[in-house]
Structure formats: structure tokens, C-alpha cells
């Protein structure tokens, strides 16, 4: 009988532990369309601070990416670069975010002529707030996801599945639809 009590006690403890992990996970759920965009203040590749509040009254394309100078991340950044005038015509500011530091961002931006801020979220606080922080090969990184934030500070569009070579054109088309509608 004593063994049954021990097994029951262990089962109850495991159930409580699993429930605790589930509730912890829920605290980090992703923001989605219609939610207020989490505020942030991060330094860019030149040491300049940027906050979401700085971009009120314009659209913000906040894109998270895993790592500077990796093939997919470079393709995605260069696609945004190549379409920069279309974004400016739509009153939209592109902000790239990864967990890399400002020095890494500076080299990445210089190597590829990136004309927009790359924000250093070294501690992953903003990535966590947006629900995109993950681990890849044992290293903390941001998932490749994008949020269009409206001039009112709410999430207007969320892209969970991003194809680097096609993404910028898709974002431009969606921004046009959002600004016309």
C-alpha cells in the first residue's frame, strides 16, 4: 500500500509540475494581429536608441531574424534594402531585430549597405515580449518572424512563416492593402 501512495504522490507532483510549465509557457505567448505592440527601447548598429514610441504616426515593419551574416538572414535583409523606397513611399520604417550585438549588426549593415536600423536585443527581452525567442543548436536566437505595426501601435499583421527571398514583396503588398483600406 505504501508503494501506491508513493506512485500517487509522484503522479500528483508530475501533474503539478507539468501544469506549472504550461502556465509559464502561456506567459510568453506570441502577440498577434489586433494586440498592442509591446514597447521596447534598443540600440542600433550605431549606438542610437530606438523605441516603438519614436515611430508613432507611421507604419513599422519589425522583423526578427536569427543571426547576422547567415544566408537566409542576408537574403531577407537585402530584399528589404532593395525595396527601401517603396517602404518610404508607404510611410513605413523597417527595423531588424536579432540577439546579435551592435558590433555584429554594424558589420552586417556595412557589408550589405543596409539603410535601416538593426536593433541589438542581446538579452532577448524584446524577442521574448513578441514571443519569438527560441533556441537553435543550443544558442538563443529570434525566430524569423515579422510584425507590421500600425501608426496606432497595434499589430496589423503577423508573419509566422517567412521565406526570405519573397518576404519583402509580400510585406509591401500587405502594407499597400492596409493603407488603402
C-alpha positions in Angstrom: 0.0 0.0 0.0 2.8 2.3 0.8 4.1 1.9 -2.7 0.8 3.0 -4.2 0.9 6.2 -2.1 4.4 6.9 -3.4 3.3 6.4 -7.0 0.2 8.5 -6.5 2.3 11.2 -4.8 4.8 11.2 -7.7 1.9 11.3 -10.2 0.4 14.3 -8.5 3.7 16.1 -8.3 4.4 15.5 -12.0 0.9 16.8 -12.9 1.5 19.9 -10.9 4.9 20.4 -12.5 3.5 20.0 -16.0 0.7 22.4 -15.2 3.3 24.9 -13.9 5.3 24.6 -17.1 2.2 25.1 -19.2 1.2 28.2 -17.3 4.8 29.6 -17.6 4.7 29.0 -21.3 1.4 30.8 -21.7 3.0 33.9 -20.2 5.3 34.1 -23.2 2.6 33.6 -25.9 3.1 35.5 -29.1 1.4 38.7 -29.8 -0.9 38.6 -32.7 -3.0 40.8 -35.0 -5.0 43.4 -33.1 -2.9 43.2 -30.0 -1.0 46.3 -28.7 2.6 46.0 -29.9 5.0 45.6 -26.9 7.0 48.7 -26.3 10.8 48.5 -26.5 14.0 50.6 -26.4 17.1 49.1 -28.1 20.3 50.4 -29.5 21.0 50.0 -33.2 24.3 49.3 -35.1 25.5 52.9 -34.5 24.6 53.0 -30.8 21.5 55.1 -31.3 18.5 54.2 -29.2 15.2 53.4 -30.9 11.8 52.9 -29.2 8.5 52.0 -30.7 7.2 55.3 -29.5 9.7 57.0 -31.9 7.6 55.7 -34.8 4.1 56.7 -33.8 2.1 58.0 -36.7 3.9 55.7 -39.2 3.9 52.0 -40.0 6.7 49.9 -38.6 7.9 46.7 -40.2 9.5 44.9 -37.2 11.3 41.9 -38.4 13.1 39.4 -36.2 15.8 37.2 -37.6 18.2 34.6 -36.2 21.7 35.7 -37.0 23.8 38.3 -38.9 25.6 37.1 -42.0 23.8 33.8 -42.4 22.4 33.0 -45.8 18.6 33.4 -45.1 19.1 36.5 -42.9 21.3 38.2 -45.5 18.8 37.4 -48.3 15.9 38.8 -46.2 17.8 42.0 -45.2 19.0 42.7 -48.8 15.4 42.3 -50.1 14.3 44.9 -47.6 17.2 47.1 -48.7 16.3 46.7 -52.3 12.8 47.9 -51.7 13.6 50.7 -49.3 12.0 53.4 -51.4 8.7 51.5 -51.6 8.6 51.4 -47.8 9.4 55.1 -47.6 6.6 55.8 -50.0 4.2 53.9 -47.7 5.4 55.8 -44.6 6.9 52.6 -43.2 10.0 52.2 -41.1 11.9 48.9 -41.3 13.5 47.7 -38.0 15.5 44.5 -37.9 16.0 42.7 -34.6 18.2 39.9 -33.6 20.0 38.8 -30.4 23.4 39.7 -32.0 25.3 42.7 -30.5 25.6 46.2 -32.0 29.1 45.4 -33.4 27.9 42.4 -35.3 25.0 44.5 -36.6 27.3 47.3 -37.7 29.5 44.9 -39.8 26.4 43.2 -41.3 24.8 46.6 -42.2 28.1 47.9 -43.7 28.8 44.7 -45.6 25.4 44.8 -47.3 24.6 48.5 -47.4 21.5 48.2 -45.2 19.8 51.6 -44.9 17.7 50.8 -41.8 18.3 50.2 -38.1 19.3 46.8 -36.9 18.4 46.6 -33.2 20.6 44.6 -30.7 18.3 42.6 -28.4 21.3 40.9 -26.8 19.3 39.7 -23.7 16.3 38.6 -25.8 13.9 40.8 -23.9 12.1 42.1 -26.9 12.1 38.8 -28.7 10.5 37.3 -25.6 7.9 40.0 -25.4 6.9 39.3 -29.0 7.0 35.5 -28.4 9.8 34.8 -30.9 12.7 33.9 -28.7 13.9 30.3 -29.2 16.9 28.1 -29.1 18.7 26.8 -32.2 21.6 24.4 -31.8 21.7 25.3 -28.1 22.0 29.1 -28.9 19.3 31.6 -28.0 18.0 33.3 -31.2 15.0 35.0 -32.5 12.6 33.1 -34.9 12.3 34.6 -38.4 9.0 36.4 -38.0 7.7 39.8 -38.9 5.2 42.2 -37.4 3.6 45.1 -39.2 2.7 47.6 -36.5 0.2 50.3 -37.4 0.5 54.0 -36.7 -1.7 53.5 -33.6 0.7 51.0 -32.1 -1.3 47.8 -32.7 -0.2 44.7 -34.6 -1.8 45.0 -38.0 -0.2 41.8 -39.5 1.9 39.0 -38.2 4.0 36.7 -40.4 4.9 33.4 -38.7 6.3 31.7 -41.8 8.7 33.8 -43.7 10.5 32.9 -47.0 13.5 35.4 -47.1 13.5 35.9 -50.9 9.8 36.6 -51.1 9.0 38.3 -47.9 9.7 41.9 -48.6 7.4 41.9 -51.7 4.7 40.3 -49.6 5.0 42.9 -46.8 4.8 45.7 -49.4 1.7 44.3 -50.9 0.1 43.9 -47.5 1.2 47.5 -46.4 -0.5 48.8 -49.6 -3.7 47.0 -48.7 -3.6 48.2 -45.1 -3.0 51.8 -46.1 -5.7 51.8 -48.8 -8.3 50.1 -46.6 
